[in-house]
């Protein structure tokens, strides 16, 4: 069997997203200026060659914590916010100095999940990035930890980078980490662990091998990076998890060399369905009966109240909810037309009864098929991501 060739996926690249983890940007005691400078060298050369690059950078909390004399990542939201506030300026100062050698201007872009969930704010963020690109300015994007709370957080910058890659319709997504790529097990504890060169399907056994924690200063571990790369691949964008501290890592990856782990792009999922599935945060779940499960999964039907048997969580009309089968397995995600309270009152009823029970009937469907993402039953890898 011939070796997998990445090069056909890397032709005519115009737009690149580079996510850089805290473990790449920091040493035990401070920001790693040597690594920042080296990455700036590579990114600047790509920029000069006409490549549009967006950088998603972690490191502000680590930089701030060390600036403030802390020995570990703060555990409380106020602590994280304070460390991020102190470190964000320090981090941008380092980026500005590194890119200034190439006369490349940089701009700080801070986002919360709320900015990408609400349509108008999403468009505002996208337009801002487009304007920076037109002005030949390099965006340095990070989560706005200073104001984020749990409800507004992406979880980690891996998730944020997925949303940016799909928002700007990137041609390639790179996630630079401290490790050489995605291994069959944790290589720091298992000497038999093998580097996985290419991923086509995210099988449960592969996910199990990735289930290790992030570093001392980071949030997402390898599992977060693997799931992020796979989500990007679902949008039709090739992705690579690679070693951020390796010299010429960007050049080698773009040349198609066997660096890191390559995630083959799938048939492009529509932007709206990808947004529903992987940008919005689930506010609850509905459990449906076997008949409704077959109708939704096999026949592409909308979800009607007659098929709902159980409701969980606190959600309002327009929120994203998970759809589970009778055994609690994720089946789909979608935008609900009814709140928790309303759905509890009409579950199991025919659509003709909705108005009598609620006093109004805005919709026949609980979730319309156009507002629902349903992975194929055989693609368990997709179902695993509906969490």
C-alpha positions as CSV (number, residue, x, y, z in Angstrom):
1,X,0.0,0.0,0.0
2,X,1.4,3.4,-1.0
3,X,2.1,6.1,1.6
4,X,-0.5,8.8,2.0
5,X,0.3,11.9,-0.1
6,X,-0.8,15.2,1.5
7,X,0.3,17.4,-1.3
8,X,-2.9,17.3,-3.4
9,X,-4.8,18.8,-0.4
10,X,-2.3,21.6,-0.1
11,X,-2.5,23.1,-3.6
12,X,-3.5,26.7,-4.2
13,X,-3.8,27.7,-0.5
14,X,-4.8,31.2,0.1
15,X,-6.2,31.4,3.6
16,X,-4.5,29.8,6.6
17,X,-5.5,29.6,10.3
18,X,-2.7,28.9,12.8
19,X,-3.6,28.1,16.4
20,X,-0.7,28.3,18.8
21,X,-0.9,26.7,22.2
22,X,0.4,28.0,25.5
23,X,2.8,25.1,25.8
24,X,4.4,26.3,22.5
25,X,4.7,29.9,23.5
26,X,6.1,29.5,27.0
27,X,9.0,28.1,28.9
28,X,9.0,27.2,32.6
29,X,9.5,30.8,33.6
30,X,8.4,33.2,30.8
31,X,7.2,33.7,27.2
32,X,9.6,31.9,24.8
33,X,10.8,34.8,22.6
34,X,12.9,32.4,20.5
35,X,9.8,30.4,19.4
36,X,7.7,33.5,19.0
37,X,10.4,35.0,16.8
38,X,10.8,31.9,14.7
39,X,7.0,31.5,14.1
40,X,6.9,35.2,13.2
41,X,9.6,34.6,10.7
42,X,7.6,31.9,9.0
43,X,4.3,33.6,9.1
44,X,5.7,36.9,7.8
45,X,7.2,35.0,4.8
46,X,3.8,33.4,4.1
47,X,2.2,36.9,4.4
48,X,4.7,38.4,2.0
49,X,3.9,35.6,-0.5
50,X,0.3,36.6,-0.5
51,X,-1.1,34.1,2.0
52,X,-3.9,35.4,4.3
53,X,-3.1,34.3,7.8
54,X,-5.1,34.4,11.0
55,X,-3.4,33.5,14.3
56,X,-5.3,32.2,17.3
57,X,-2.9,32.6,20.2
58,X,-3.1,31.2,23.7
59,X,-0.6,32.4,26.3
60,X,-2.1,35.5,27.9
61,X,-3.0,33.7,31.2
62,X,0.4,32.1,31.3
63,X,2.2,35.4,30.6
64,X,0.1,37.3,33.1
65,X,0.4,34.6,35.8
66,X,4.2,34.7,35.5
67,X,4.3,38.4,35.3
68,X,2.4,38.5,38.6
69,X,4.6,35.9,40.2
70,X,2.1,33.1,40.3
71,X,3.4,29.5,40.1
72,X,0.4,27.8,38.5
73,X,-2.6,28.7,36.4
74,X,-5.4,30.3,38.5
75,X,-8.4,28.1,39.2
76,X,-11.1,30.8,39.7
77,X,-12.7,32.9,37.0
78,X,-11.6,36.2,38.7
79,X,-8.0,34.8,38.9
80,X,-8.0,33.8,35.2
81,X,-9.5,37.2,34.2
82,X,-6.9,39.1,36.2
83,X,-4.0,37.0,34.9
84,X,-5.3,37.4,31.3
85,X,-5.6,41.2,31.7
86,X,-2.0,41.4,32.9
87,X,-0.7,39.0,30.3
88,X,-2.6,40.1,27.1
89,X,-0.6,43.3,26.8
90,X,2.6,41.5,27.4
91,X,1.8,38.8,24.8
92,X,0.8,41.4,22.2
93,X,4.0,43.4,22.9
94,X,6.1,40.3,22.1
95,X,4.1,39.7,18.9
96,X,4.4,43.3,17.8
97,X,8.2,43.3,18.3
98,X,8.6,40.0,16.4
99,X,6.5,41.0,13.4
100,X,7.8,44.6,13.4
101,X,11.1,43.2,11.9
102,X,9.1,42.5,8.8
103,X,7.1,45.7,8.9
104,X,4.0,43.6,9.4
105,X,1.4,45.2,11.6
106,X,-0.7,43.1,14.0
107,X,-4.1,43.6,15.6
108,X,-5.5,42.2,18.8
109,X,-9.0,40.6,18.4
110,X,-10.7,39.4,21.6
111,X,-13.9,37.4,21.3
112,X,-16.4,35.6,23.5
113,X,-18.7,32.8,22.4
114,X,-21.5,35.3,22.5
115,X,-19.8,37.2,19.6
116,X,-20.1,34.1,17.3
117,X,-23.5,32.8,18.5
118,X,-25.5,36.0,17.7
119,X,-25.8,36.5,14.0
120,X,-25.2,40.3,13.9
121,X,-22.1,40.1,16.2
122,X,-20.9,37.1,14.1
123,X,-21.1,39.2,11.0
124,X,-19.4,42.1,12.8
125,X,-16.5,39.9,13.8
126,X,-16.2,38.4,10.3
127,X,-16.3,41.9,8.7
128,X,-13.6,43.1,11.1
129,X,-11.3,40.2,10.2
130,X,-12.0,40.8,6.5
131,X,-11.1,44.5,6.8
132,X,-7.8,43.7,8.7
133,X,-7.0,41.3,5.8
134,X,-7.7,44.0,3.2
135,X,-5.4,46.3,5.1
136,X,-2.6,43.7,5.2
137,X,-2.8,43.5,9.0
138,X,-2.3,40.2,10.8
139,X,-5.1,39.4,13.3
140,X,-4.0,37.9,16.6
141,X,-7.1,36.3,18.0
142,X,-7.8,35.1,21.6
143,X,-10.7,34.5,23.9
144,X,-11.6,37.5,25.9
145,X,-10.9,35.9,29.3
146,X,-11.1,39.3,31.0
147,X,-14.9,39.4,30.6
148,X,-15.8,35.8,29.9
149,X,-17.8,33.7,32.3
150,X,-18.7,30.1,31.9
151,X,-21.9,30.8,29.9
152,X,-19.9,32.8,27.3
153,X,-16.7,30.8,27.2
154,X,-15.6,28.7,24.2
155,X,-14.0,26.2,26.6
156,X,-10.6,26.6,25.1
157,X,-8.9,28.2,22.1
158,X,-9.1,24.9,20.2
159,X,-12.9,25.5,20.0
160,X,-12.4,29.1,19.2
161,X,-10.0,28.3,16.3
162,X,-12.6,25.9,14.8
163,X,-15.1,28.7,14.7
164,X,-12.6,31.2,13.1
165,X,-11.5,28.6,10.5
166,X,-15.1,28.1,9.4
167,X,-16.0,31.7,9.7
168,X,-13.3,32.9,7.3
169,X,-13.5,29.8,5.1
170,X,-9.9,28.8,5.6
171,X,-8.1,26.5,3.1
172,X,-5.9,24.9,5.9
173,X,-6.0,24.7,9.7
174,X,-2.9,24.2,11.7
175,X,-2.9,23.5,15.5
176,X,0.6,23.9,16.9
177,X,1.2,22.1,20.1
178,X,4.1,20.8,22.3
179,X,3.8,17.3,20.9
180,X,4.8,15.9,17.5
181,X,1.2,15.2,16.7
182,X,-1.6,12.8,17.6
183,X,-0.4,9.5,19.0
184,X,-2.1,6.2,19.6
185,X,-1.5,6.8,23.4
186,X,0.3,9.4,25.6
187,X,3.9,9.1,24.4
188,X,5.2,10.6,27.7
189,X,4.0,7.5,29.6
190,X,3.6,4.8,26.9
191,X,6.8,3.9,25.0
192,X,4.8,1.9,22.4
193,X,2.8,4.9,21.4
194,X,2.9,5.6,17.6
195,X,2.4,8.8,15.8
196,X,-0.8,8.7,13.7
197,X,0.1,10.2,10.3
198,X,-3.4,10.6,8.9
199,X,-6.9,10.6,10.3
200,X,-10.0,10.0,8.1
201,X,-12.5,9.0,10.7
202,X,-12.5,9.8,14.4
203,X,-13.2,6.4,15.8
204,X,-13.9,5.9,19.6
205,X,-10.6,4.0,20.0
206,X,-8.7,6.9,18.6
207,X,-10.4,9.3,20.9
208,X,-9.6,7.1,23.9
209,X,-5.9,7.4,23.0
210,X,-6.1,11.2,22.9
211,X,-7.7,11.6,26.3
212,X,-4.9,13.4,28.2
213,X,-4.9,16.7,30.0
214,X,-3.5,20.0,28.8
215,X,-0.2,21.4,30.1
216,X,0.3,23.4,33.3
217,X,-0.7,26.6,31.6
218,X,-3.1,25.4,29.0
219,X,-6.8,24.4,29.1
220,X,-7.3,21.9,26.2
221,X,-5.5,18.6,26.1
222,X,-4.8,16.5,23.1
223,X,-8.4,15.3,22.9
224,X,-9.6,18.9,22.5
225,X,-7.1,19.4,19.7
226,X,-8.1,16.2,17.9
227,X,-11.8,17.0,18.1
228,X,-11.1,20.5,16.9
229,X,-9.2,19.3,13.9
230,X,-11.9,16.8,13.1
231,X,-14.6,19.5,13.3
232,X,-12.6,21.6,10.9
233,X,-12.3,18.6,8.5
234,X,-16.1,18.3,8.6
235,X,-16.3,21.8,7.1
236,X,-14.2,20.5,4.2
237,X,-10.9,22.1,5.5
238,X,-7.8,20.0,5.8
239,X,-6.2,20.2,9.3
240,X,-2.8,19.3,10.8
241,X,-1.8,18.9,14.5
242,X,1.9,19.6,14.5
243,X,5.0,20.4,16.7
244,X,5.0,24.1,17.3
245,X,8.6,24.2,18.6
246,X,10.0,22.5,15.6
247,X,12.1,24.7,13.3
248,X,10.4,25.5,9.9
249,X,7.3,23.7,11.0
250,X,5.0,25.8,8.8
251,X,7.2,25.5,5.7
252,X,7.4,21.7,6.1
253,X,3.7,21.2,6.6
254,X,2.8,23.4,3.6
255,X,5.3,21.5,1.5
256,X,3.4,18.3,2.3
257,X,6.1,16.7,4.4
258,X,5.2,14.1,7.0
259,X,5.1,16.5,10.0
260,X,2.4,16.0,12.6
261,X,-1.0,14.4,12.0
262,X,-3.0,15.2,8.9
263,X,-6.8,15.2,9.1
264,X,-8.4,14.5,5.6
265,X,-11.2,17.0,4.8
266,X,-14.7,15.6,4.4
267,X,-17.4,16.6,2.0
268,X,-18.2,20.2,3.1
269,X,-21.0,20.5,5.7
270,X,-23.1,23.6,5.1
271,X,-22.0,26.6,7.1
272,X,-25.4,26.8,8.9
273,X,-25.4,23.1,9.9
274,X,-21.8,23.4,11.1
275,X,-22.7,26.5,13.1
276,X,-25.6,24.7,14.7
277,X,-23.6,21.6,15.5
278,X,-20.3,23.0,16.7
279,X,-20.6,26.8,17.5
280,X,-23.8,26.9,19.5
281,X,-23.8,25.6,23.1
282,X,-26.5,23.0,24.0
283,X,-29.0,24.3,26.5
284,X,-30.7,21.0,27.1
285,X,-31.8,17.8,25.5
286,X,-34.9,15.9,24.4
287,X,-35.3,12.2,24.4
288,X,-37.4,10.8,21.6
289,X,-39.1,7.4,20.9
290,X,-38.0,4.8,18.4
291,X,-40.5,5.9,15.7
292,X,-39.4,9.6,15.9
293,X,-35.8,8.4,15.8
294,X,-36.3,6.5,12.6
295,X,-38.2,9.5,11.1
296,X,-35.5,11.9,11.9
297,X,-32.5,9.7,11.1
298,X,-33.7,7.6,8.1
299,X,-36.3,9.8,6.5
300,X,-35.0,13.3,7.1
301,X,-38.2,14.4,8.9
302,X,-38.6,17.2,11.4
303,X,-39.1,16.4,15.0
304,X,-42.7,16.6,16.1
305,X,-44.0,16.8,19.7
306,X,-45.6,13.4,19.4
307,X,-42.2,11.8,19.4
308,X,-40.8,13.5,22.5
309,X,-40.8,11.4,25.7
310,X,-38.5,13.4,28.0
311,X,-37.2,16.9,28.3
312,X,-34.1,18.1,30.2
313,X,-32.3,21.4,30.8
314,X,-33.4,25.0,30.6
315,X,-33.8,26.4,27.1
316,X,-35.8,29.0,25.2
317,X,-37.1,29.1,21.6
318,X,-34.1,29.3,19.3
319,X,-31.7,27.6,21.6
320,X,-29.7,24.6,20.5
321,X,-30.7,21.3,22.1
322,X,-29.4,17.8,21.7
323,X,-31.7,15.0,20.5
324,X,-31.2,11.6,22.2
325,X,-32.6,8.2,21.4
326,X,-34.3,6.1,24.0
327,X,-30.9,4.8,25.2
328,X,-29.5,8.2,25.8
329,X,-27.3,8.2,22.7
330,X,-26.8,11.5,20.7
331,X,-28.8,11.4,17.5
332,X,-28.9,15.0,16.4
333,X,-28.7,18.7,17.5
334,X,-31.0,21.4,16.4
335,X,-32.7,24.7,17.2
336,X,-35.9,24.3,19.2
337,X,-39.1,26.2,18.5
338,X,-40.4,25.8,22.0
339,X,-39.1,26.4,25.5
340,X,-38.5,23.8,28.2
341,X,-41.8,24.6,29.9
342,X,-43.8,24.6,26.7
343,X,-42.3,21.3,25.5
344,X,-42.9,19.6,28.8
345,X,-46.6,20.5,28.3
346,X,-46.9,19.3,24.7
347,X,-44.6,16.3,24.6
348,X,-46.3,13.2,23.3
349,X,-49.2,15.3,21.7
350,X,-50.3,15.6,18.1
351,X,-49.5,18.9,16.4
352,X,-53.3,19.7,16.3
353,X,-53.3,19.8,20.1
354,X,-50.5,22.3,20.6
355,X,-52.8,25.4,20.3
356,X,-55.4,24.0,22.8
357,X,-52.7,23.3,25.4
358,X,-50.5,26.4,25.0
359,X,-53.1,28.8,23.8
360,X,-51.0,29.4,20.7
361,X,-49.2,27.4,18.0
362,X,-46.2,29.1,16.4
363,X,-44.9,25.9,14.8
364,X,-46.0,22.4,14.1
365,X,-42.4,21.1,14.6
366,X,-40.3,21.1,17.8
367,X,-37.2,21.2,15.6
368,X,-37.5,21.7,11.8
369,X,-35.3,19.6,9.7
370,X,-33.7,22.7,8.2
371,X,-32.5,23.7,11.6
372,X,-31.2,20.2,12.6
373,X,-27.9,18.5,12.1
374,X,-28.3,14.7,11.9
375,X,-25.1,12.7,11.3
376,X,-25.5,9.4,9.3
377,X,-26.0,6.5,11.6
378,X,-23.0,4.7,10.4
379,X,-20.7,7.7,11.1
380,X,-20.2,7.2,14.8
381,X,-17.4,9.6,14.8
382,X,-19.8,12.5,14.1
383,X,-22.2,11.3,16.8
384,X,-19.3,11.3,19.3
385,X,-18.9,15.1,18.8
386,X,-22.6,15.9,19.6
387,X,-22.0,16.5,23.3
